[in-house]
């Protein structure tokens, strides 16, 4: 039986690899669809045809698309992400510091959102049908249905405008004390936490409710187990797989949320860099940022699938 | 969640049991649809006209929702914005669901290498985060309204495909499908007359959910300045252009967001409260 599990996991990893190839293909060709010639854009309207021709040659723009794609992939593997068109700085230099900033934001959000969402999701399932459960359910539907920028603007309105507790912008280079850290990260993290937890609460609640409907939980109820014992001792161990799966899937939501949150709070992360790169049409930068996000997303959903396989006792 | 609070008279007449929440959600949606259709006739001020000497003006008797960053009437601009938010999203969701469902049913019936190649490819597209996909494509093809519709439909086709294929695969194993095949029916007949009627209910509910995703993504892109471009403005773009009013707590920032929320929450509530006869038609 153990062989079956490992072959399923290997199969899933293989699928992830194929997906990654297709995704990088899509990212590369979507960005090369850009109308207009890159060399002309770089040199400006007044460039002589000879200069444009020279630059095209230097940048290997005349090669067939498939050759450029392979060269780009080979570069990625060697850690060469190319140079930014906008300021001729290597993309790796631009990204490195910002990547850590984004990881900090995501890590802090996860550290708060996961315990919060699990507590709310499990307790809502425990007291299913009560007023508390209804409030949690309606609240999560509400949060999932509104755009992230609305949560962010409402947070700014409440905490920065009316209460004046927090600054509206993030400026991470001014962190001198723990107090500064809290003030700067509070609102971006809060906005992201709302979105991520709402997803996670819904999925956790659904997973626990499903195990609560099984015959062995009914048996435990009949023998007189208390409600918390019923959930924590009997249902939860069996719902653990789906719950971890839900956590990984909801964290992938961070990747979308971070794009809006970094822009609205002016937070110096990879997502803000990418949005700026899109408005200046800086291809190498867009491609690299897109690959970072796709890789992170793929890693999370693959992890979620593998956990679902591993946690299925029938396969063990 | 779905226990009916009270059956409405309208629902009874249609032969379905609608509950109060479902009917009010439907009412809000119909209201917005009406606004989108008749916006040019009902706006109190022209969208480009500067009607207030002050910018980010407060709510007043003349300007119901205050004025924007140039002193234009925000109420009129929201009514006109409904056309872009609803129109673009509706067009995109129709294209996405039509192509997704058609491909999904074809793949389920045809099977074999066509099915596995298509599924692999569309699953790969599905594992690109939607907002990122939007950013990359908008960078490539620009943000004219047709380009936006095309981008949004490409992003949400794989999801519709996956959903429809999963349903169609179940129907495909039914006896009536075997009979139809033995009769010698061809693919177009099989998908249009045998599969589609049996998966229609869930597919329509899925269309509603996907509409919500598209509205949110479109608003997000417009908010980033990459969606609908001036002089036109959808609700996301209205939030973006008035974001400067945030420090003053201007109504111009808040009301466009509330418009988006009222639309998306209504669709979600309507789907959650749909009569079972519509939602689970395939289960019968």
Boltz contact constraints between the chains, C-beta under 6 A:
constraints:
  - contact:
      token1: [A, 19]
      token2: [B, 124]
      max_distance: 6.0
  - contact:
      token1: [A, 19]
      token2: [B, 127]
      max_distance: 6.0
  - contact:
      token1: [A, 22]
      token2: [B, 124]
      max_distance: 6.0
  - contact:
      token1: [A, 23]
      token2: [B, 124]
      max_distance: 6.0
  - contact:
      token1: [A, 23]
      token2: [B, 128]
      max_distance: 6.0
  - contact:
      token1: [A, 30]
      token2: [B, 136]
      max_distance: 6.0
  - contact:
      token1: [A, 30]
      token2: [B, 137]
      max_distance: 6.0
  - contact:
      token1: [A, 30]
      token2: [B, 140]
      max_distance: 6.0
  - contact:
      token1: [A, 31]
      token2: [B, 140]
      max_distance: 6.0
  - contact:
      token1: [A, 33]
      token2: [B, 140]
      max_distance: 6.0
  - contact:
      token1: [A, 34]
      token2: [B, 140]
      max_distance: 6.0
  - contact:
      token1: [A, 141]
      token2: [B, 268]
      max_distance: 6.0
  - contact:
      token1: [A, 145]
      token2: [B, 264]
      max_distance: 6.0
  - contact:
      token1: [A, 145]
      token2: [B, 265]
      max_distance: 6.0
  - contact:
      token1: [A, 145]
      token2: [B, 268]
      max_distance: 6.0
  - contact:
      token1: [A, 146]
      token2: [B, 261]
      max_distance: 6.0
  - contact:
      token1: [A, 147]
      token2: [B, 216]
      max_distance: 6.0
  - contact:
      token1: [A, 147]
      token2: [B, 219]
      max_distance: 6.0
  - contact:
      token1: [A, 147]
      token2: [B, 220]
      max_distance: 6.0
  - contact:
      token1: [A, 147]
      token2: [B, 260]
      max_distance: 6.0
  - contact:
      token1: [A, 149]
      token2: [B, 223]
      max_distance: 6.0
  - contact:
      token1: [A, 150]
      token2: [B, 257]
      max_distance: 6.0
  - contact:
      token1: [A, 153]
      token2: [B, 253]
      max_distance: 6.0
  - contact:
      token1: [A, 156]
      token2: [B, 246]
      max_distance: 6.0
  - contact:
      token1: [A, 157]
      token2: [B, 249]
      max_distance: 6.0
  - contact:
      token1: [A, 161]
      token2: [B, 249]
      max_distance: 6.0
  - contact:
      token1: [A, 255]
      token2: [B, 129]
      max_distance: 6.0
  - contact:
      token1: [A, 256]
      token2: [B, 129]
      max_distance: 6.0
  - contact:
      token1: [A, 256]
      token2: [B, 131]
      max_distance: 6.0
  - contact:
      token1: [A, 259]
      token2: [B, 131]
      max_distance: 6.0
  - contact:
      token1: [A, 260]
      token2: [B, 220]
      max_distance: 6.0
  - contact:
      token1: [A, 263]
      token2: [B, 224]
      max_distance: 6.0
  - contact:
      token1: [A, 275]
      token2: [B, 224]
      max_distance: 6.0
  - contact:
      token1: [A, 278]
      token2: [B, 135]
      max_distance: 6.0
  - contact:
      token1: [A, 278]
      token2: [B, 139]
      max_distance: 6.0
  - contact:
      token1: [A, 286]
      token2: [B, 139]
      max_distance: 6.0
  - contact:
      token1: [A, 290]
      token2: [B, 132]
      max_distance: 6.0
  - contact:
      token1: [A, 290]
      token2: [B, 136]
      max_distance: 6.0
  - contact:
      token1: [A, 293]
      token2: [B, 129]
      max_distance: 6.0
  - contact:
      token1: [A, 293]
      token2: [B, 132]
      max_distance: 6.0
  - contact:
      token1: [A, 294]
      token2: [B, 128]
      max_distance: 6.0
  - contact:
      token1: [A, 297]
      token2: [B, 129]
      max_distance: 6.0
  - contact:
      token1: [A, 298]
      token2: [B, 127]
      max_distance: 6.0
